[in-house]
Structure formats: structure tokens, C-alpha cells
């Protein structure tokens, strides 16, 4: 009698599954957990979560969140994309950021991407407050890369200074998010450069630049500056 063939999901060793699952979205990792015990165990390996992208586009995300939250402390690179037109999605983003703020985490890169229509009179202050909470906490942060280019909320100098002073190893900072108003003054950018000597890539509004900013960039003790992304409004040209 011929032996029965193993189930297809059992062909791959755990080491290979881990490498595959690293490239899956959180939603796909959640689905993989229900295939078999071996896949569920592989999803639970910490290295799977070092680079994580999560999307909030629907109202049925509770299962995905339940899977994600226990592994937040393992994430090094986090990208959050969400449909800002739905309140439940905005609430889920806050839940993730607030949960990170309450624990010792290993986060080094944070990217937030918004899509969908911006609700009337919504300025993203709840999301921005959760970002403040992430930095203004007893748990130390060590962000190296921050990308807010696709987060269309008006940023202010106080928040940018907080991000810089609590993350002195920052290497890239992109805050040129195409909003109508720039509330980040050149003095703020100068301070960011002083407290973050390793910063080598910067995205800002033209209005945030000044002669003092460029003098800071030219100081010999700084890391080599490699990239400057400037957003110019029509009136700046």
C-alpha cells in the first residue's frame, strides 16, 4: 500500500517559511496562521515581524490587530497605510501607535501613508498626538528613518523638534507632505540638524530653509549629506 503524500503545506521547512512570511502583509500573515500549526508557528517567529506593513482599509480588521499587537515590540521597520475617510481606520492607527508607546520597542523606521478623501474639518490631530505619545514616553525611542511625505496633516515645529530630540540617531527625515501650510520654521530645521548629526537625507518645504540651515549642513562633524528633497509652493518660486 502506497504511503499517503504529505500535505502541500508541509513540504517547506520552517526556515524557508519564515523567509516567505517576512514579505507578506499582516493580513496575509493572519490568513497563513489558519493553514496549519507549522505555518502558525513560523508566523510567530520574531524575525518575520522585523519589517512590517499594515493596511487599514475596511471595518473588519480586529483579527489582524489581534495578531499584530503582540509582535509590535519585534518590529524594526513599520509602514502604516490607511483610508483616512473612515473613522474606524483612523482609530486603528491610533491603537497601533499608542500600543507602541506603552512598551519597549525596537522601531527604527516609521512611514505613514494616507489615502482616500480627507473628511471635512479633519486635520489629523489625533494621529499626530499618537505620534507625540510615541516619543514623549518613558520608553526610549531610537528611530533612524521617518517618512511622512504621504501623511497630509500640517506638521508643526514642536512635533518635529520632539521627534529629533528623542531620536538623535535619526538618519533620514521627510516632512514635505504637500499640505497647504508649512508650520516648520528654519530655526526648527537648524535645531534638528544640531541634535541629529547623523542625518543625511532630508525632505522639507522651501519655506523651512535658510542660510543657517545650510551652514549647519556644512559643518565638518556631520555625517556626509546625501539627499535633499525640497517642496516649493508656487509663491516660493
SVG drawing of the C-alpha trace seen along z (x, -y; Angstrom):
<svg xmlns="http://www.w3.org/2000/svg" viewBox="-17 -84 52 86">
<polyline fill="none" stroke="black" stroke-width="0.4" points="0.0,0.0 1.4,-3.4 2.1,-5.8 -0.1,-8.9 1.7,-12.0 2.4,-14.8 0.1,-17.8 1.5,-20.5 1.9,-23.0 4.3,-20.6 6.8,-20.5 8.7,-23.6 10.9,-23.7 10.3,-26.4 13.4,-28.3 12.0,-28.8 8.5,-29.7 10.0,-32.4 11.7,-34.0 8.5,-33.9 6.3,-35.3 8.6,-38.2 7.4,-39.6 3.7,-39.1 1.3,-41.8 -0.1,-41.5 -3.4,-40.4 -1.7,-37.6 0.2,-36.5 -3.1,-36.4 -4.5,-34.1 -1.4,-31.9 -1.9,-31.3 -5.0,-29.2 -3.4,-26.9 -1.7,-24.5 0.2,-24.5 3.5,-24.7 2.6,-27.8 1.2,-29.4 4.5,-28.7 6.5,-30.2 4.4,-33.4 5.2,-33.7 8.9,-33.8 10.2,-37.3 12.2,-37.9 9.1,-37.6 8.0,-40.9 11.1,-43.0 9.8,-44.6 6.0,-45.0 3.5,-46.8 -0.1,-47.0 -3.1,-48.5 -6.4,-49.6 -8.9,-49.9 -12.0,-48.2 -14.0,-47.9 -13.2,-44.3 -9.6,-44.5 -10.0,-43.2 -8.5,-39.8 -5.5,-41.4 -4.9,-43.7 -5.1,-40.8 -2.3,-39.1 -0.2,-42.3 -0.3,-43.8 1.7,-41.0 4.5,-41.4 4.8,-45.2 8.0,-45.0 9.7,-43.0 9.1,-45.4 12.0,-47.5 10.5,-48.9 6.8,-49.8 4.7,-51.2 1.1,-52.0 -1.3,-52.8 -4.9,-53.6 -8.0,-55.1 -8.4,-58.3 -12.0,-58.7 -13.2,-56.1 -13.1,-56.8 -12.5,-53.1 -9.3,-53.1 -8.0,-56.3 -8.8,-54.7 -6.9,-51.5 -3.8,-53.6 -4.0,-55.3 -4.3,-51.9 -1.1,-50.7 0.9,-53.8 -0.4,-54.1 0.4,-50.4 3.9,-51.0 4.3,-54.0 3.4,-51.8 6.2,-49.2 9.9,-48.8 10.1,-48.5 12.8,-48.2 11.3,-50.6 13.9,-52.2 11.8,-53.2 8.3,-54.7 6.3,-55.5 2.7,-56.6 0.7,-56.8 -2.9,-58.1 -5.2,-57.6 -8.9,-58.2 -10.7,-61.5 -9.9,-63.7 -13.0,-64.3 -14.2,-67.8 -12.6,-69.7 -10.4,-66.7 -6.7,-67.8 -5.3,-64.5 -4.6,-65.9 -5.5,-62.5 -2.9,-60.8 -0.3,-63.5 -1.0,-63.2 -0.3,-59.5 3.0,-60.2 3.8,-62.6 2.9,-60.0 5.3,-57.5 8.2,-59.9 7.1,-61.6 7.2,-58.5 9.4,-56.8 10.2,-54.1 13.2,-55.2 12.9,-55.5 15.6,-55.2 14.0,-56.0 16.5,-56.2 14.1,-56.9 10.9,-58.9 8.8,-59.4 5.6,-61.5 5.5,-62.5 2.1,-60.9 0.6,-61.9 -1.3,-65.1 -1.5,-66.7 0.0,-70.1 3.1,-69.4 4.4,-72.0 7.8,-72.8 7.1,-71.5 6.4,-68.0 9.5,-68.0 11.7,-69.1 10.3,-66.3 11.0,-63.7 14.6,-65.0 15.5,-65.4 14.1,-62.0 15.8,-60.2 19.3,-61.7 20.4,-58.8 18.0,-59.9 19.4,-59.4 16.5,-60.5 13.5,-62.8 10.9,-63.5 8.2,-66.0 7.5,-67.6 4.0,-66.2 2.4,-68.7 0.0,-70.3 -1.1,-73.9 0.5,-75.3 4.1,-74.9 4.4,-75.5 8.0,-74.3 10.3,-77.3 14.0,-77.3 15.1,-77.5 13.4,-74.2 15.3,-72.5 18.6,-74.1 17.9,-72.5 17.1,-69.2 20.4,-69.2 22.3,-70.1 20.7,-67.4 20.9,-64.7 24.4,-64.8 23.9,-61.5 21.0,-63.0 22.0,-62.6 18.7,-62.7 16.1,-65.5 12.8,-66.4 11.4,-69.8 9.4,-72.8 11.3,-75.6 10.0,-77.9 11.8,-75.7 15.2,-76.5 17.6,-79.4 21.2,-80.3 21.6,-79.0 20.2,-75.6 22.8,-75.3 25.6,-76.3 24.5,-73.5 24.7,-71.1 28.3,-72.2 29.7,-71.6 32.6,-69.1 31.5,-67.0 28.3,-66.0 27.7,-62.8 28.0,-63.2 24.8,-64.7 23.4,-62.7 19.9,-63.8 17.8,-67.0 14.2,-66.9 12.6,-70.4 8.9,-71.1 8.3,-74.6 4.9,-76.2 4.0,-78.4 4.6,-81.6 8.1,-80.3 9.3,-80.1"/>
</svg>
